[in-house]
């Protein structure tokens, strides 16, 4: 059950945002065994004054098309699965691999509730 947060500069068309979210979901399904219908994403758009980043950190040349993706997942994925996920996530049309910053947040299974006051994965 991932929760995905996507941050980008304001002004991209709805089709672009959908392509990005669809690409992320396809990568999650294909690489870390996420069920196809297990999708919980939010997209936040920022104007230039509220979207701050270093355009050359670690030698990666970023543009204003930077997309920051943070995904909270169970801590059950291997390093190889994560590396494969990073590669697959940049397959969205119109994305440069240099413009995709990905952060995975691993959490214990008992840290999830899907509603009804139940820790669903802790059962």
Number of C-alpha atoms within 10 A of each C-alpha: 18 20 14 20 17 20 17 21 19 13 10 11 8 9 9 15 15 13 16 21 22 15 18 25 23 18 22 25 17 16 19 17 12 17 13 11 9 13 18 12 16 12 15 12 17 13 11 11 7 9 14 11 12 10 15 11 9 7 8 12 12 19 15 13 16 20 22 18 19 18 20 15 20 18 12 12 13 10 9 11 15 15 11 16 20 21 12 18 23 21 17 19 10 11 17 15 18 17 18 19 16 16 14 16 13 14 13 12 17 13 11 17 13 10 8 7 7 12 14 14 14 11 7
